[in-house]
């Protein structure tokens, strides 16, 4: 009687959050190694310091090493795919999420221009021995004890956050001392030359009122408030970036081809 033994494939997922207030990563794996003749196995190799992702600045790199190590006794294949999101509060912003098979997911360089609809995070890849078709696939096989690396670091494109462009600025003016009836009011202030060659301060309030100050001893105070623009106008300011990395492993046939990829994490076009 002929026995058929189906070997196992394994999938691993790692999530990295690099953003405004916090960063973390985790990984899970499930691998069955119940074979008397030897074992198939592999690990996702990841190096990442969560503190490096705090207050991520445009133009700065964060080390994020990702690869695969064959921990078993036989050759294996591997594929890795990426997905990224930018979230402000509880809402995804702009055109995200994006997947590694999407056009523009991999900027050409760490100094590339920011382009609408494309990723603003450069991923430094070592593609030697890898091919891409939605996901990244190991071109050959990974031998027992061998490690194949793919990702080295990520970098936020320099033009991602433009500072003043993401905020609305309002100026509030107070003439004299602040009291219950004399409060700061939004407006603009300018210095104007009078007909006799002197100078006066002209205040134009947003409520339509206008005030002229000619006494140089008058105390005028102003304060500026900045608030983040609503919706896409805020760009990437005060947002959290998440890079999710899915690694899949499969045994190979006698010709080095993958026998079975886990269907639930198939690469998406």
GIWOQUI-V318928 format. One record per residue. N is the residue number from 1. RES is the residue in one letter. PSI is psi in radians with two decimals (none if undefined). BURIAL is + if it has 16 or more other C-alpha atoms within 10 Angstrom, else -. D_LAST is the distance of its C-alpha to the last C-alpha in whole Angstrom. Layout:
# GIWOQUI-V318928
n=[N/N]
res=[RES/RES]
psi=[PSI/PSI]
burial=[BURIAL/BURIAL]
d_last=[D_LAST/D_LAST]
This chain:
# GIWOQUI-V318928
n=[1/2/3/4/5/6/7/8/9/10/11/12/13/14/15/16/17/18/19/20/21/22/23/24/25/26/27/28/29/30/31/32/33/34/35/36/37/38/39/40/41/42/43/44/45/46/47/48/49/50/51/52/53/54/55/56/57/58/59/60/61/62/63/64/65/66/67/68/69/70/71/72/73/74/75/76/77/78/79/80/81/82/83/84/85/86/87/88/89/90/91/92/93/94/95/96/97/98/99/100/101/102/103/104/105/106/107/108/109/110/111/112/113/114/115/116/117/118/119/120/121/122/123/124/125/126/127/128/129/130/131/132/133/134/135/136/137/138/139/140/141/142/143/144/145/146/147/148/149/150/151/152/153/154/155/156/157/158/159/160/161/162/163/164/165/166/167/168/169/170/171/172/173/174/175/176/177/178/179/180/181/182/183/184/185/186/187/188/189/190/191/192/193/194/195/196/197/198/199/200/201/202/203/204/205/206/207/208/209/210/211/212/213/214/215/216/217/218/219/220/221/222/223/224/225/226/227/228/229/230/231/232/233/234/235/236/237/238/239/240/241/242/243/244/245/246/247/248/249/250/251/252/253/254/255/256/257/258/259/260/261/262/263/264/265/266/267/268/269]
res=[X/X/X/X/X/X/X/X/X/X/X/X/X/X/X/X/X/X/X/X/X/X/X/X/X/X/X/X/X/X/X/X/X/X/X/X/X/X/X/X/X/X/X/X/X/X/X/X/X/X/X/X/X/X/X/X/X/X/X/X/X/X/X/X/X/X/X/X/X/X/X/X/X/X/X/X/X/X/X/X/X/X/X/X/X/X/X/X/X/X/X/X/X/X/X/X/X/X/X/X/X/X/X/X/X/X/X/X/X/X/X/X/X/X/X/X/X/X/X/X/X/X/X/X/X/X/X/X/X/X/X/X/X/X/X/X/X/X/X/X/X/X/X/X/X/X/X/X/X/X/X/X/X/X/X/X/X/X/X/X/X/X/X/X/X/X/X/X/X/X/X/X/X/X/X/X/X/X/X/X/X/X/X/X/X/X/X/X/X/X/X/X/X/X/X/X/X/X/X/X/X/X/X/X/X/X/X/X/X/X/X/X/X/X/X/X/X/X/X/X/X/X/X/X/X/X/X/X/X/X/X/X/X/X/X/X/X/X/X/X/X/X/X/X/X/X/X/X/X/X/X/X/X/X/X/X/X/X/X/X/X/X/X/X/X/X/X/X/X]
psi=[2.29/2.30/2.43/2.24/2.11/2.11/2.96/2.64/2.73/2.56/2.48/2.53/2.32/2.44/2.31/2.24/2.13/1.93/-2.79/-0.80/-0.31/2.89/2.56/2.93/2.72/2.84/2.52/2.66/2.62/2.00/2.21/2.25/0.90/1.13/2.15/-0.45/-0.10/3.13/2.51/2.40/2.78/2.73/2.56/2.28/2.15/2.34/2.10/2.28/1.88/-0.56/-0.44/-0.28/0.01/2.33/0.94/2.18/2.53/2.39/-0.05/2.58/2.56/2.10/2.24/1.53/2.24/2.33/-2.94/2.35/2.28/1.89/0.06/-2.79/-0.11/2.84/2.55/2.89/2.77/2.62/2.57/2.37/2.75/2.63/2.43/2.61/2.66/2.23/2.35/2.06/-2.10/0.14/2.37/2.46/2.81/-2.30/0.30/2.72/2.78/2.61/2.80/-0.31/-0.09/2.52/2.31/0.08/-0.54/1.68/2.61/-0.52/2.94/-0.13/0.28/2.72/2.62/2.19/2.30/2.36/-0.01/2.83/2.57/0.21/2.02/2.30/2.01/1.92/2.50/1.63/0.11/2.12/0.17/2.61/2.68/2.34/1.32/-1.19/3.00/2.24/2.43/2.19/-0.76/-2.26/2.80/2.04/2.73/2.27/-0.10/2.53/2.29/2.09/2.68/-0.95/2.36/-0.86/2.90/2.65/2.35/2.21/2.49/-0.56/0.25/-0.83/2.10/0.26/-1.77/-0.49/-0.41/-0.05/2.55/2.35/2.27/2.44/2.30/2.40/2.45/2.18/2.07/-2.77/2.62/2.23/-3.07/-0.56/-0.27/1.68/2.86/2.41/2.49/2.39/-2.95/2.74/2.41/2.69/2.26/2.46/2.27/3.03/-0.54/0.20/-0.02/-2.93/2.61/2.75/2.21/2.13/2.19/2.04/2.64/-0.28/0.06/-0.24/2.74/2.47/2.36/2.29/2.06/-0.32/1.98/-0.25/-0.10/2.33/2.14/2.20/2.57/2.59/2.63/2.27/2.38/2.29/2.49/2.34/2.69/2.69/-2.57/-0.23/-0.39/-0.12/-2.25/0.10/2.48/0.71/2.82/2.29/2.33/2.18/1.98/2.22/2.12/2.15/2.29/2.48/2.58/2.57/2.93/2.77/-3.00/-0.32/0.10/0.29/2.56/2.36/-0.64/2.08/2.45/2.16/-0.51/-0.23/0.61/2.53/2.52/2.43/none]
burial=[-/-/-/-/-/-/+/+/+/+/+/+/+/+/+/+/+/+/+/+/-/-/+/-/+/-/-/-/-/-/+/-/-/-/-/-/-/-/+/+/+/+/+/+/+/+/-/+/-/+/-/+/+/+/+/+/+/+/-/-/+/+/+/+/+/+/+/+/+/+/+/+/-/+/+/+/+/+/+/+/+/+/+/+/+/+/+/+/-/-/-/-/+/+/-/-/-/+/+/+/+/-/-/+/+/+/+/-/-/+/-/-/-/+/-/-/-/+/+/+/+/+/+/+/+/-/+/-/-/+/-/-/-/+/+/+/+/+/+/-/+/+/+/+/-/-/+/+/+/+/+/+/+/+/+/+/+/+/-/+/+/-/-/-/-/+/+/-/-/-/+/+/+/+/+/-/-/-/-/-/-/-/-/+/+/+/+/+/+/-/-/-/-/-/-/-/-/-/-/+/+/+/+/+/+/-/-/-/-/-/-/-/+/-/-/-/-/-/-/-/-/-/-/-/-/-/-/+/-/-/-/-/-/+/+/+/+/+/+/+/+/+/+/+/+/+/+/+/+/+/+/+/-/-/-/-/-/+/+/+/+/-/-/-/-/-/+/-/-]
d_last=[43/40/38/34/32/29/28/25/22/22/19/20/19/20/21/22/24/25/27/30/32/31/28/28/26/26/24/25/25/26/27/29/32/34/35/39/38/36/33/29/28/26/25/23/25/25/28/28/31/30/33/31/29/32/32/29/31/29/29/30/28/27/27/24/24/22/22/23/26/27/30/31/33/30/27/24/20/18/14/14/11/12/12/15/17/20/23/26/28/26/24/21/21/20/16/15/14/11/8/8/5/7/10/13/12/14/18/19/23/24/26/24/24/23/21/20/16/15/16/20/20/20/19/21/20/22/19/22/21/17/15/11/8/5/9/12/14/18/19/22/24/25/29/31/32/29/27/24/23/20/20/24/24/22/24/24/24/28/28/26/29/32/34/37/34/32/36/38/42/45/49/51/55/58/62/64/64/61/63/62/63/62/58/55/54/51/52/52/55/57/60/62/66/69/71/74/71/70/67/65/62/60/58/56/54/51/53/55/58/60/62/64/66/69/70/69/70/67/64/61/58/54/51/47/45/41/38/35/33/32/28/26/29/29/26/26/29/30/26/25/22/20/18/16/16/15/17/17/20/21/24/24/26/29/27/24/21/20/21/19/16/17/15/14/12/10/7/4/0]
